[in-house]
Amino acid sequence: MAKTKHLAGHNTKHASMPKNECFGCGKDNPKGMRLKFYIDEERQRCVGRFRLPKRYQGPPGHAHGGVIATLLDEAMGKVNKLRHVIALTKTMEIEYMRPVPLRKPIVVEGYEVRVRGRKHTNAAEIRNAKGALLARSTGLFIAIDPMKLFAKHLPKGH
């Protein structure tokens, strides 16, 4: 079995936010998705396994395109933890292959494509239980210094 490690919110070795209210992964956001991803260290991928509830419906019985985009963005963003950086989404491109079903198991995987300085290009895929590709994306993420960008949101003394 592949070695995995749980990924918590946006904490890195550089900064820890007092609360994680991120819409996608924040455990402190009661209206958020509370997505949990794991690192597959052997494959160098971030993996999430989900069953989307009905509240994320777009077309009948299927996920809204914005929810699909959120899943892909979160998976790509978590990949930056492999390099211990915080990087924010600059651009992302999504290809919707097939409708993503609600209430059925799906797997979301993110992986690194390349790194050039502060520019991290990542990709992600959503597959159903049979392994069929439902959606995929690529994104450009820019590494930032969280102490500068988020200073006013950090506890005093950092």
VOPAGU-2260 file (C-alpha; in pm, 1 decimal, decimal comma):
REM VOPAGU-2260
SITE   aa  ch    i         X         Y         Z
SITE  MET   A    0       0,0       0,0       0,0
SITE  ALA   A    1     126,2     347,1     -85,7
SITE  LYS   A    2     245,6     567,7     198,0
SITE  THR   A    3      -0,9     851,8     256,4
SITE  LYS   A    4     -10,6    1156,7     479,5
SITE  HIS   A    5    -311,6    1376,2     562,3
SITE  LEU   A    6    -291,6    1737,6     445,9
SITE  ALA   A    7    -437,7    1992,3     682,9
SITE  GLY   A    8    -570,3    2321,0     546,7
SITE  HIS   A    9    -315,4    2588,3     460,5
SITE  ASN   A   10     -62,2    2529,0     737,2
SITE  THR   A   11     300,0    2506,1     625,4
SITE  LYS   A   12     629,5    2524,8     807,9
SITE  HIS   A   13     625,3    2900,7     734,0
SITE  ALA   A   14     298,0    3014,6     890,8
SITE  SER   A   15      -3,0    2878,8    1069,8
SITE  MET   A   16    -331,2    3063,5    1043,4
SITE  PRO   A   17    -537,0    3079,3    1364,8
SITE  LYS   A   18    -846,0    2946,1    1185,6
SITE  ASN   A   19    -890,6    2784,0     848,0
SITE  GLU   A   20   -1206,0    2928,7     697,4
SITE  CYS   A   21   -1117,4    2839,2     338,2
SITE  PHE   A   22   -1434,5    2755,1     144,9
SITE  GLY   A   23   -1276,2    2442,2      -5,0
SITE  CYS   A   24   -1070,4    2287,6     274,9
SITE  GLY   A   25   -1142,4    2490,7     587,7
SITE  LYS   A   26   -1249,7    2290,9     889,9
SITE  ASP   A   27   -1358,6    2617,8    1055,8
SITE  ASN   A   28   -1601,2    2715,3     777,0
SITE  PRO   A   29   -1943,7    2567,2     861,5
SITE  LYS   A   30   -2074,6    2643,2     510,7
SITE  GLY   A   31   -1759,9    2530,2     327,5
SITE  MET   A   32   -1689,0    2200,0     154,6
SITE  ARG   A   33   -1436,4    2079,7     420,1
SITE  LEU   A   34   -1240,6    1881,6     161,9
SITE  LYS   A   35    -967,0    1653,7     294,3
SITE  PHE   A   36    -671,5    1551,5      80,7
SITE  TYR   A   37    -387,8    1310,2     142,8
SITE  ILE   A   38     -36,3    1290,2       0,6
SITE  ASP   A   39      51,8     972,8    -185,2
SITE  GLU   A   40     425,6    1010,4    -128,8
SITE  GLU   A   41     520,5     722,9    -357,2
SITE  ARG   A   42     335,6     874,2    -655,3
SITE  GLN   A   43     389,4    1238,6    -548,2
SITE  ARG   A   44      17,4    1312,6    -577,2
SITE  CYS   A   45    -248,0    1471,9    -359,4
SITE  VAL   A   46    -556,7    1254,6    -344,0
SITE  GLY   A   47    -909,4    1316,9    -221,2
SITE  ARG   A   48   -1197,7    1070,5    -217,9
SITE  PHE   A   49   -1544,2    1221,5    -202,0
SITE  ARG   A   50   -1918,2    1173,9    -245,2
SITE  LEU   A   51   -2065,6    1512,1    -325,4
SITE  PRO   A   52   -2395,4    1590,9    -149,2
SITE  LYS   A   53   -2704,5    1715,7    -330,5
SITE  ARG   A   54   -2645,0    2076,5    -222,1
SITE  TYR   A   55   -2367,4    2096,1    -487,8
SITE  GLN   A   56   -2607,8    2017,7    -770,5
SITE  GLY   A   57   -2590,1    2187,5   -1108,5
SITE  PRO   A   58   -2758,0    1972,2   -1374,6
SITE  PRO   A   59   -3002,5    1722,8   -1218,8
SITE  GLY   A   60   -2808,1    1455,8   -1028,5
SITE  HIS   A   61   -2469,4    1609,8   -1111,3
SITE  ALA   A   62   -2224,1    1863,0    -966,2
SITE  HIS   A   63   -2227,8    2230,7   -1055,5
SITE  GLY   A   64   -1934,4    2339,0   -1274,9
SITE  GLY   A   65   -1812,1    2580,7   -1007,9
SITE  VAL   A   66   -1795,5    2298,5    -754,5
SITE  ILE   A   67   -1596,1    2090,8   -1002,3
SITE  ALA   A   68   -1361,0    2387,2   -1049,2
SITE  THR   A   69   -1322,0    2414,7    -670,4
SITE  LEU   A   70   -1231,6    2045,0    -639,4
SITE  LEU   A   71    -968,4    2075,5    -912,1
SITE  ASP   A   72    -826,9    2402,4    -773,9
SITE  GLU   A   73    -796,6    2254,7    -422,8
SITE  ALA   A   74    -621,9    1941,1    -553,5
SITE  MET   A   75    -375,5    2147,1    -757,0
SITE  GLY   A   76    -316,6    2388,1    -469,9
SITE  LYS   A   77    -241,9    2106,9    -224,2
SITE  VAL   A   78      34,8    1981,4    -456,5
SITE  ASN   A   79     240,0    2286,8    -354,5
SITE  LYS   A   80     274,0    2131,5      -8,2
SITE  LEU   A   81     508,9    1875,9    -163,3
SITE  ARG   A   82     757,6    2163,9    -196,8
SITE  HIS   A   83     654,3    2326,5     134,1
SITE  VAL   A   84     535,3    2648,6     -27,7
SITE  ILE   A   85     216,4    2847,6     -27,2
SITE  ALA   A   86     126,5    2936,5    -384,1
SITE  LEU   A   87    -187,8    3113,0    -500,4
SITE  THR   A   88    -381,0    3034,7    -816,0
SITE  LYS   A   89    -300,0    3277,0   -1098,0
SITE  THR   A   90    -475,9    3095,7   -1382,6
SITE  MET   A   91    -647,3    2765,5   -1436,3
SITE  GLU   A   92    -795,3    2589,9   -1734,3
SITE  ILE   A   93   -1066,0    2326,0   -1696,2
SITE  GLU   A   94   -1189,1    2062,2   -1936,6
SITE  TYR   A   95   -1526,0    1914,5   -1842,2
SITE  MET   A   96   -1528,1    1568,3   -2001,4
SITE  ARG   A   97   -1840,5    1409,6   -1849,5
SITE  PRO   A   98   -2088,8    1517,2   -1581,4
SITE  VAL   A   99   -1963,2    1456,0   -1226,4
SITE  PRO   A  100   -2227,8    1258,7   -1034,6
SITE  LEU   A  101   -2360,5    1350,4    -693,4
SITE  ARG   A  102   -2367,2    1094,7    -409,2
SITE  LYS   A  103   -2133,5     854,7    -592,8
SITE  PRO   A  104   -1765,0     797,4    -516,7
SITE  ILE   A  105   -1518,6    1015,4    -704,6
SITE  VAL   A  106   -1141,3    1049,5    -678,1
SITE  VAL   A  107    -964,7    1384,0    -723,0
SITE  GLU   A  108    -588,5    1379,0    -779,6
SITE  GLY   A  109    -345,1    1666,6    -815,8
SITE  TYR   A  110      15,0    1647,9    -935,4
SITE  GLU   A  111     305,9    1871,1   -1029,6
SITE  VAL   A  112     384,4    1943,7   -1394,0
SITE  ARG   A  113     683,1    2181,7   -1356,1
SITE  VAL   A  114     837,9    2447,1   -1134,9
SITE  ARG   A  115    1022,9    2752,7   -1264,9
SITE  GLY   A  116    1119,8    2987,9    -985,4
SITE  ARG   A  117     802,8    3103,2    -810,4
SITE  LYS   A  118     583,4    2962,8   -1090,3
SITE  HIS   A  119     435,3    2621,2   -1012,3
SITE  THR   A  120     235,1    2451,6   -1286,9
SITE  ASN   A  121      10,6    2177,0   -1152,3
SITE  ALA   A  122    -264,2    1956,0   -1290,3
SITE  ALA   A  123    -561,5    1767,9   -1146,4
SITE  GLU   A  124    -816,2    1508,8   -1254,4
SITE  ILE   A  125   -1152,7    1386,6   -1131,9
SITE  ARG   A  126   -1241,2    1022,9   -1197,8
SITE  ASN   A  127   -1539,5     807,9   -1111,1
SITE  ALA   A  128   -1523,0     473,5    -927,8
SITE  LYS   A  129   -1456,2     290,8   -1256,4
SITE  GLY   A  130   -1162,9     521,1   -1335,1
SITE  ALA   A  131   -1332,3     715,8   -1615,3
SITE  LEU   A  132   -1199,0    1070,8   -1653,1
SITE  LEU   A  133   -1473,9    1323,2   -1573,5
SITE  ALA   A  134   -1282,2    1653,2   -1559,7
SITE  ARG   A  135    -924,7    1776,5   -1566,0
SITE  SER   A  136    -737,3    2100,3   -1521,9
SITE  THR   A  137    -401,6    2268,7   -1532,5
SITE  GLY   A  138    -314,2    2571,9   -1326,8
SITE  LEU   A  139     -39,5    2822,2   -1272,4
SITE  PHE   A  140      34,0    2896,5    -906,4
SITE  ILE   A  141     263,4    3172,9    -780,9
SITE  ALA   A  142     459,3    3107,0    -460,5
SITE  ILE   A  143     414,2    3383,2    -204,9
SITE  ASP   A  144     558,9    3481,8     131,4
SITE  PRO   A  145     264,2    3424,4     365,9
SITE  MET   A  146     418,9    3641,5     636,6
SITE  LYS   A  147     395,5    3942,5     405,5
SITE  LEU   A  148      65,2    3874,0     231,2
SITE  PHE   A  149    -130,2    3751,8     532,9
SITE  ALA   A  150      42,6    3954,8     810,8
SITE  LYS   A  151    -275,7    4128,5     923,2
SITE  HIS   A  152    -451,5    3790,4     960,6
SITE  LEU   A  153    -178,6    3619,1    1166,4
SITE  PRO   A  154    -170,7    3612,7    1547,9
SITE  LYS   A  155      40,1    3889,5    1704,4
SITE  GLY   A  156     405,5    3801,2    1761,7
SITE  HIS   A  157     467,4    3630,2    1424,5
